[in-house]
Amino acid sequence: MDNQFLSQKQLRQLKSYTLNMFPVKDVSEIKK
């Protein structure tokens, strides 16, 4: 997935989805 093709709204939705899917410690790794 290329972030260039995602709108800011989609990025926020993706972050929310990711937060729900992974433990906080893993999310911190993803955000890097």
N, CA, C and O atoms as a Tripos MOL2 file, in Angstrom:
@<TRIPOS>MOLECULE
protein
  128   127    32     0     0
PROTEIN
NO_CHARGES

@<TRIPOS>ATOM
      1 N           0.8550   -1.2080    0.0000 N.3       1 MET1
      2 CA          0.0000    0.0000    0.0000 C.3       1 MET1
      3 C           0.8870    1.2530    0.0000 C.2       1 MET1
      4 O           1.8090    1.3750    0.8070 O.2       1 MET1
      5 N           0.5970    2.1550   -0.8970 N.am      2 ASP2
      6 CA          1.4070    3.3750   -1.0050 C.3       2 ASP2
      7 C           0.6660    4.5470   -0.3670 C.2       2 ASP2
      8 O          -0.4310    4.9020   -0.7980 O.2       2 ASP2
      9 N           1.2630    5.1380    0.6500 N.am      3 ASN3
     10 CA          0.6100    6.2230    1.3850 C.3       3 ASN3
     11 C           0.2860    7.4230    0.5120 C.2       3 ASN3
     12 O          -0.6090    8.2010    0.8410 O.2       3 ASN3
     13 N           1.0040    7.5860   -0.6050 N.am      4 GLN4
     14 CA          0.7470    8.7210   -1.4880 C.3       4 GLN4
     15 C          -0.6860    8.6960   -2.0280 C.2       4 GLN4
     16 O          -1.2510    9.7350   -2.3700 O.2       4 GLN4
     17 N          -1.2580    7.4970   -2.0990 N.am      5 PHE5
     18 CA         -2.5900    7.3580   -2.6710 C.3       5 PHE5
     19 C          -3.6970    7.3330   -1.6130 C.2       5 PHE5
     20 O          -4.8700    7.1300   -1.9230 O.2       5 PHE5
     21 N          -3.2950    7.5420   -0.3640 N.am      6 LEU6
     22 CA         -4.2830    7.5550    0.7120 C.3       6 LEU6
     23 C          -4.5830    8.9890    1.1480 C.2       6 LEU6
     24 O          -3.6750    9.7990    1.3290 O.2       6 LEU6
     25 N          -5.8530    9.2810    1.3130 N.am      7 SER7
     26 CA         -6.2250   10.5870    1.8460 C.3       7 SER7
     27 C          -5.9450   10.6270    3.3400 C.2       7 SER7
     28 O          -5.7330    9.5880    3.9650 O.2       7 SER7
     29 N          -5.9440   11.8320    3.9150 N.am      8 GLN8
     30 CA         -5.6940   11.9520    5.3540 C.3       8 GLN8
     31 C          -6.7540   11.2030    6.1550 C.2       8 GLN8
     32 O          -6.4460   10.5970    7.1810 O.2       8 GLN8
     33 N          -7.9930   11.2440    5.6910 N.am      9 LYS9
     34 CA         -9.0630   10.5210    6.3740 C.3       9 LYS9
     35 C          -8.7770    9.0200    6.3710 C.2       9 LYS9
     36 O          -8.9300    8.3490    7.3920 O.2       9 LYS9
     37 N          -8.3670    8.5080    5.2340 N.am     10 GLN10
     38 CA         -8.0580    7.0830    5.1430 C.3      10 GLN10
     39 C          -6.8840    6.7200    6.0420 C.2      10 GLN10
     40 O          -6.8760    5.6570    6.6630 O.2      10 GLN10
     41 N          -5.9010    7.5970    6.1110 N.am     11 LEU11
     42 CA         -4.7500    7.3410    6.9800 C.3      11 LEU11
     43 C          -5.1740    7.2550    8.4390 C.2      11 LEU11
     44 O          -4.6900    6.4040    9.1860 O.2      11 LEU11
     45 N          -6.0850    8.1470    8.8430 N.am     12 ARG12
     46 CA         -6.5780    8.1070   10.2300 C.3      12 ARG12
     47 C          -7.3480    6.8180   10.4810 C.2      12 ARG12
     48 O          -7.2120    6.2030   11.5380 O.2      12 ARG12
     49 N          -8.1620    6.4090    9.5020 N.am     13 GLN13
     50 CA         -8.9130    5.1630    9.6500 C.3      13 GLN13
     51 C          -7.9690    3.9720    9.7380 C.2      13 GLN13
     52 O          -8.1970    3.0420   10.5120 O.2      13 GLN13
     53 N          -6.9070    4.0090    8.9390 N.am     14 LEU14
     54 CA         -5.9400    2.9290    8.9510 C.3      14 LEU14
     55 C          -5.2220    2.8600   10.2940 C.2      14 LEU14
     56 O          -4.9940    1.7740   10.8270 O.2      14 LEU14
     57 N          -4.8680    4.0200   10.8400 N.am     15 LYS15
     58 CA         -4.2260    4.0600   12.1570 C.3      15 LYS15
     59 C          -5.1550    3.4990   13.2220 C.2      15 LYS15
     60 O          -4.7220    2.7380   14.0870 O.2      15 LYS15
     61 N          -6.4280    3.8700   13.1640 N.am     16 SER16
     62 CA         -7.3950    3.3740   14.1510 C.3      16 SER16
     63 C          -7.5250    1.8610   14.0340 C.2      16 SER16
     64 O          -7.5620    1.1490   15.0370 O.2      16 SER16
     65 N          -7.5920    1.3810   12.7950 N.am     17 TYR17
     66 CA         -7.6870   -0.0530   12.5490 C.3      17 TYR17
     67 C          -6.4570   -0.7680   13.0880 C.2      17 TYR17
     68 O          -6.5630   -1.8190   13.7210 O.2      17 TYR17
     69 N          -5.2980   -0.1920   12.8330 N.am     18 THR18
     70 CA         -4.0450   -0.7800   13.3010 C.3      18 THR18
     71 C          -4.0060   -0.8360   14.8240 C.2      18 THR18
     72 O          -3.5880   -1.8350   15.4090 O.2      18 THR18
     73 N          -4.4490    0.2510   15.4620 N.am     19 LEU19
     74 CA         -4.4590    0.2850   16.9300 C.3      19 LEU19
     75 C          -5.3500   -0.8130   17.4890 C.2      19 LEU19
     76 O          -5.0570   -1.3850   18.5390 O.2      19 LEU19
     77 N          -6.4370   -1.1060   16.7880 N.am     20 ASN20
     78 CA         -7.3520   -2.1440   17.2560 C.3      20 ASN20
     79 C          -6.8050   -3.5490   17.0090 C.2      20 ASN20
     80 O          -7.1630   -4.4990   17.7050 O.2      20 ASN20
     81 N          -5.9360   -3.6640   16.0120 N.am     21 MET21
     82 CA         -5.4420   -4.9760   15.6190 C.3      21 MET21
     83 C          -4.2010   -5.4130   16.3990 C.2      21 MET21
     84 O          -3.9660   -6.6050   16.6000 O.2      21 MET21
     85 N          -3.4120   -4.4250   16.8370 N.am     22 PHE22
     86 CA         -2.1290   -4.7570   17.4620 C.3      22 PHE22
     87 C          -2.0250   -4.1910   18.8740 C.2      22 PHE22
     88 O          -2.6070   -3.1480   19.1720 O.2      22 PHE22
     89 N          -1.2890   -4.8740   19.7400 N.am     23 PRO23
     90 CA         -0.9900   -4.3320   21.0690 C.3      23 PRO23
     91 C          -0.2160   -3.0180   20.9430 C.2      23 PRO23
     92 O           0.4510   -2.7730   19.9380 O.2      23 PRO23
     93 N          -0.3120   -2.1920   21.9630 N.am     24 VAL24
     94 CA          0.3150   -0.8640   21.9360 C.3      24 VAL24
     95 C           1.8130   -0.9570   21.6390 C.2      24 VAL24
     96 O           2.3460   -0.1450   20.8830 O.2      24 VAL24
     97 N           2.4700   -1.9110   22.2110 N.am     25 LYS25
     98 CA          3.9230   -2.0400   22.0040 C.3      25 LYS25
     99 C           4.2500   -2.2760   20.5290 C.2      25 LYS25
    100 O           5.2730   -1.8030   20.0330 O.2      25 LYS25
    101 N           3.3770   -3.0100   19.8300 N.am     26 ASP26
    102 CA          3.6040   -3.2580   18.4110 C.3      26 ASP26
    103 C           3.2710   -2.0290   17.5790 C.2      26 ASP26
    104 O           3.9300   -1.7620   16.5750 O.2      26 ASP26
    105 N           2.2560   -1.2810   17.9890 N.am     27 VAL27
    106 CA          1.8930   -0.0590   17.2810 C.3      27 VAL27
    107 C           3.0470    0.9380   17.2980 C.2      27 VAL27
    108 O           3.3000    1.6190   16.3040 O.2      27 VAL27
    109 N           3.7400    1.0210   18.4200 N.am     28 SER28
    110 CA          4.8730    1.9430   18.5140 C.3      28 SER28
    111 C           5.9500    1.5720   17.5040 C.2      28 SER28
    112 O           6.6530    2.4470   16.9990 O.2      28 SER28
    113 N           6.0830    0.2970   17.2080 N.am     29 GLU29
    114 CA          7.0430   -0.1480   16.1920 C.3      29 GLU29
    115 C           6.5540    0.2410   14.7970 C.2      29 GLU29
    116 O           7.3440    0.6770   13.9600 O.2      29 GLU29
    117 N           5.2670    0.0830   14.5520 N.am     30 ILE30
    118 CA          4.6720    0.3980   13.2450 C.3      30 ILE30
    119 C           4.8020    1.8860   12.9340 C.2      30 ILE30
    120 O           5.0490    2.2600   11.7870 O.2      30 ILE30
    121 N           4.6390    2.7370   13.9460 N.am     31 LYS31
    122 CA          4.6520    4.1850   13.7390 C.3      31 LYS31
    123 C           6.0160    4.7240   13.3180 C.2      31 LYS31
    124 O           6.1000    5.8220   12.7660 O.2      31 LYS31
    125 N           7.0730    3.9770   13.5670 N.am     32 LYS32
    126 CA          8.4260    4.4520   13.2640 C.3      32 LYS32
    127 C           8.5980    4.7130   11.7690 C.2      32 LYS32
    128 O           9.6750    5.1190   11.3330 O.2      32 LYS32
@<TRIPOS>BOND
     1     1     2 1
     2     2     3 1
     3     3     4 2
     4     3     5 am
     5     5     6 1
     6     6     7 1
     7     7     8 2
     8     7     9 am
     9     9    10 1
    10    10    11 1
    11    11    12 2
    12    11    13 am
    13    13    14 1
    14    14    15 1
    15    15    16 2
    16    15    17 am
    17    17    18 1
    18    18    19 1
    19    19    20 2
    20    19    21 am
    21    21    22 1
    22    22    23 1
    23    23    24 2
    24    23    25 am
    25    25    26 1
    26    26    27 1
    27    27    28 2
    28    27    29 am
    29    29    30 1
    30    30    31 1
    31    31    32 2
    32    31    33 am
    33    33    34 1
    34    34    35 1
    35    35    36 2
    36    35    37 am
    37    37    38 1
    38    38    39 1
    39    39    40 2
    40    39    41 am
    41    41    42 1
    42    42    43 1
    43    43    44 2
    44    43    45 am
    45    45    46 1
    46    46    47 1
    47    47    48 2
    48    47    49 am
    49    49    50 1
    50    50    51 1
    51    51    52 2
    52    51    53 am
    53    53    54 1
    54    54    55 1
    55    55    56 2
    56    55    57 am
    57    57    58 1
    58    58    59 1
    59    59    60 2
    60    59    61 am
    61    61    62 1
    62    62    63 1
    63    63    64 2
    64    63    65 am
    65    65    66 1
    66    66    67 1
    67    67    68 2
    68    67    69 am
    69    69    70 1
    70    70    71 1
    71    71    72 2
    72    71    73 am
    73    73    74 1
    74    74    75 1
    75    75    76 2
    76    75    77 am
    77    77    78 1
    78    78    79 1
    79    79    80 2
    80    79    81 am
    81    81    82 1
    82    82    83 1
    83    83    84 2
    84    83    85 am
    85    85    86 1
    86    86    87 1
    87    87    88 2
    88    87    89 am
    89    89    90 1
    90    90    91 1
    91    91    92 2
    92    91    93 am
    93    93    94 1
    94    94    95 1
    95    95    96 2
    96    95    97 am
    97    97    98 1
    98    98    99 1
    99    99   100 2
   100    99   101 am
   101   101   102 1
   102   102   103 1
   103   103   104 2
   104   103   105 am
   105   105   106 1
   106   106   107 1
   107   107   108 2
   108   107   109 am
   109   109   110 1
   110   110   111 1
   111   111   112 2
   112   111   113 am
   113   113   114 1
   114   114   115 1
   115   115   116 2
   116   115   117 am
   117   117   118 1
   118   118   119 1
   119   119   120 2
   120   119   121 am
   121   121   122 1
   122   122   123 1
   123   123   124 2
   124   123   125 am
   125   125   126 1
   126   126   127 1
   127   127   128 2
@<TRIPOS>SUBSTRUCTURE
     1 MET1         2 RESIDUE 1 A MET
     2 ASP2         6 RESIDUE 1 A ASP
     3 ASN3        10 RESIDUE 1 A ASN
     4 GLN4        14 RESIDUE 1 A GLN
     5 PHE5        18 RESIDUE 1 A PHE
     6 LEU6        22 RESIDUE 1 A LEU
     7 SER7        26 RESIDUE 1 A SER
     8 GLN8        30 RESIDUE 1 A GLN
     9 LYS9        34 RESIDUE 1 A LYS
    10 GLN10       38 RESIDUE 1 A GLN
    11 LEU11       42 RESIDUE 1 A LEU
    12 ARG12       46 RESIDUE 1 A ARG
    13 GLN13       50 RESIDUE 1 A GLN
    14 LEU14       54 RESIDUE 1 A LEU
    15 LYS15       58 RESIDUE 1 A LYS
    16 SER16       62 RESIDUE 1 A SER
    17 TYR17       66 RESIDUE 1 A TYR
    18 THR18       70 RESIDUE 1 A THR
    19 LEU19       74 RESIDUE 1 A LEU
    20 ASN20       78 RESIDUE 1 A ASN
    21 MET21       82 RESIDUE 1 A MET
    22 PHE22       86 RESIDUE 1 A PHE
    23 PRO23       90 RESIDUE 1 A PRO
    24 VAL24       94 RESIDUE 1 A VAL
    25 LYS25       98 RESIDUE 1 A LYS
    26 ASP26      102 RESIDUE 1 A ASP
    27 VAL27      106 RESIDUE 1 A VAL
    28 SER28      110 RESIDUE 1 A SER
    29 GLU29      114 RESIDUE 1 A GLU
    30 ILE30      118 RESIDUE 1 A ILE
    31 LYS31      122 RESIDUE 1 A LYS
    32 LYS32      126 RESIDUE 1 A LYS
